């Protein structure tokens, strides 16, 4: 196996908080993990978990209190590392009087491309993120989803092998989220490594080869979404329709939920066949039967509840 795309070893960050008698607060606590080349890697956690701090440390925008990291074999202290990465912060600021084409040309200049190549790259990357028809529109007229797409375009205009995205889905409507998801999947198909933070767990389940869960600055687990979350079936979901004028069986009357003309019921796995038999006897039409498994959302909420319930050593929150 070759060199990992990202290697993080014991990365720690303490901040001084308070005005008069300053105290140290630990934002990131001894983070160690690896991301392989070509992975779509999700960095999950609630707001304040330490996700943005980690990305800023990897970008050398802030400096660690302890630990180190390497990207494609180069230390994050090595300025040459930056030529091989792209970065989109959570709340980027773009000059809104510029057009998308002008903005990408501005960023491409940092990499020393001559005029002809800059023009070719700008056109190519506008097309890649679906903004070919909006390249000459000022950014102040863009929707949030369009701004996210042009933000990703500026992050990849120099063809980096590793792309860091901080909460790329945040604040987007369903259409915008789908657009950004499609771009991430396209980058993955090209063999790029995409490391993105998010608190939208369904996006991570859909996009990621592996995920890491961060809570209170501490790593809680790393693995494929199906490994992080137990895939054990805990029940069955049944959708069915009744004949006109009839009602669900008496045994299901209290548990079945009516949705339009359909009914939905959750039952333990061992009761599935008796329930199907009851529905068959009253000539119900079975629309679907599906297993119920825990999701990343369930896992995440369980971690938060466990952390709140656990006793914390005195003064830990002020580190």
N, C-alpha and C positions, 0 to 999 in steps of 0.2 A: 504493500500500500504506500502511495506517495505521501508527500508532506501535506498535512491538513491545510485547508484554506484559512482557517482561523484557529489559533491556539491561545487559550486564556488560562493563566496559571496564578492562582491566589490573588486575583485582582480585588483590591480593597480601596474604598474611598471614605474618608472622614471629613465632615464639614464642621466649622465652628458656628454655633448658633447662639443667639442671645445678644443683648446690647452691652450690658455692664459686666456681668460675670459670665463670660463665654463658656459654653460647654461644647464638647465634641459629640457630634451625632454621626453614626455610621450609616451611610446611604447604600453601600455595597460591601458585603462581608465575605471575603475569601472565595471569590467566584473562580471556579476551575471547570472548563469544558472545551471540547473540540468540535469544529464543524468541518466536514469533509468537502472536497471539491465537488461542485455540481449539485449540492444539496439546497433545497428550499428549507430553511431552518426558522422556526417560529420561536420568538422570545416572549413568553406570556407572563402576565401579571397585572394586578390592578394599578390604578394611578398611584404613584409614590412607591412602587415596589423596587425601583432602582434600574428600570429598563433604559431610560434616557441617560442616566448617569453612566451606565455601561457603554452605550454608544458614544457618548462624548469622550470617555476614556480611550476607546478604540480609535477615535478620530484625532486624539491628542488635543482636543479642545479644552480639557481639564487634565490634571495629572494625578496619578494614583498615589495613595498613601502607602501602599505596599502592593507587591505583585507585578506581573508584567504580562504582555500579550504580543503575539506575532500574527501577521497577516501574510499568507503565502511565503512564509519563511523569513520575512523581514520584521524586525522589531517595530512597534508603534512609535518608537523614538526616531526611526529612520525616515527622513522626509521622502526618500524614494518610494516608500510604501504607498504614498498617496497617489502615485500615477496609476496604480493597479486597482484602485477602489473608486466606487461612486457612493454618494451620500445624499439622502434627502431627509432633512430634519423634520420634526413633527409640525412646526409652525414656521415654514420658510418665509422669508420676505423677498419679494421680487419687485423690481421697479415697474410699477403698474402702467406707466406711460409707454413702456416698450412693447413691441409686438412679440409674439412667441418666437418668431424668426430672429429678431434682433437679440432677444435674451439668450437663445442658444448660441448665436454667433459670439456674443460677449463671453460666455463660458468657454467656448471652443478656443478662443484666443489664448487662454491660460496654458494651453497645451502646445502652443507654437505652430498650429497648422497654418499653411499658407491660404490665401484667400480662396482659391479654387476648391481646395479640399474642404475648407470650412463650409462653403456653400453646399457642396455635395453632402457633407455630413448632416448639416442642419435639415436639409430636405429629407434625407433618409430617416432621420430620427423623428421628425414630425410625422412622417408616414407611419413609423413603427408604433407610435403611441396614439394614432388615430386623429391627429390634428393637422393633416395635410391641407384641409380646406379652411383652417383657422389660423394659419401661420402669420398672416398679415393683420390680425386683429389685436388691438391693444389688450394687455392682460387684465386691465381694470374691467373689461367686459366679459371676462371668463367666469364660468361657474366654478364652484369648489372642486368638482370632479375634473374639469378641464385644467385647473391649476395644478392638481395632483399629477395629472398626466404630463404636463410640461415640466413639473418638478422632477419626475422620473426621467424624462428626456434629458434634462441637464445633468442628471446623475450618471447617465450611460453614454453621453455624447462622445466620450473618449474610449469607448469599448473596454470598460474595466472588467476584470474577471470576477470581482467580488463587489456586490452592491449591498449597501446598508440602508434600510428604510425604517424610519421611526414613525410608528403608528400611521402607515399609509392609508388605512381605511377610515381613520377618525373623521367624523363629521360628514361623511358622504352618504348620499341617499342610495337606495338599492342599485340604481343604474350605475352610479359612480363607483360603488364597491365592485360591481361586476367588471367594469372597465379596467380597474386597477388589478383585480385578480387575473384577468386575461393577460395583462402585460407581465405580471410576475410569472405566470405559467409559460409565456413565450420566452422569457429570459432563462427559465429553467431548461426548456427544450434546447436552447442554444448552448447548454453546458455551463452557464454562469452559476456562481454561488450567490444565493439571495438570503440575507440575514435580516429579518424584519421583526420589529416588536409590535405587539398588539394586545388589546384586552378584549377583542372580538373573537371569541373562541371558535365560532363556526367557520370563520375564514381560515384559521390555523388548521382545523380538521380537514378542510377541503384542499389546502395548498401544500402542506408541509410533509416532508419526509420524516423529520423529527422535530420535537419541540422541547424547550426547556421551560420550566415553571419557576418563576421568581416571586418570592413573597417576603416583604420586610427586608429586602436586600440580600436574602439568603436563597440559594438554589434548593428547590424542593424535589426536583426530579428531572431526568432527561431520557427521552426515548421516542419511538414512534407513537403517534396519538393512540393507537390501539394497545401499545405496551404501557403507556402512562396510565391509561384508564382500563380497569378490568373489563374485559369484553363478555363477562358472564351474563347470560340472559336472566333478568329478574322478573319478567312478566311478558305477556303477549297482548298486543293491541288488535282489536277486531273492529272493522267497519262493516256495517250491514244496513239493509233497507227492509222495511216491513211492507206488507201488502197494504193497499189503501184501506183505511178504516180499522186497521189492526194495530195492536200495541206490542212492545217487546215482552218476552216471557216474564212472568211474575218475579222469578229469581233475579232477573237483570234490571227490573224496573227502577231500583234505587241507584244503580251504578252506571247505567247507560246514559250518555249525554247526547241530546239531539242536536245535530248540526245541519240545518236546512231540512232536507228530506232523509238524511242519513242519521245513523246512530253510531256512536263510538263507545267502546267499553274496554277497560283494562282488566285482565284476569291473570292470576298466577298460572305458570306454565302447566302445572299438573291438572288445572281445571279446564284447559283449553278444549279437549275433546268433549267432555260433558256439555260445555256451553255451546259448541257447534251443533251437538245433537239436539239441544233445546231449540236452537234457532231453526234447524232443519225441520223439526216437528211442527213449528208454527209457520213453515213455508217462507221464512225470511230469505232474502238474497244476500249472500256473503260477498262483500266487495273486496276486502283484503284482510290478510292476517299477517302481522309482522312482529318480530321479536323486539322487546324493549331492552336496551343496553344503556349503561351509564355513558354520559358524554363528557367531554373535557369541561363543560360548564359545571356538571355535577362534581367532578374531581376538584375543580378550582374552588367552588363554594365550600366543599368539605375541608380543604386546606385552610381557608380563611376562618371557618368556624373552629377548627382545631387550634389554630394559632391564638385566637381570642380566648379560648378556654384554658390554654396552657399557662401555668404560672411563670412569670418572667422575673429573673433576678432583679433586685433593687437597682435602679439606675440604668437598666439596659436600654430603655427607650431614649436616654439622653446621650447615648454614645455617639 
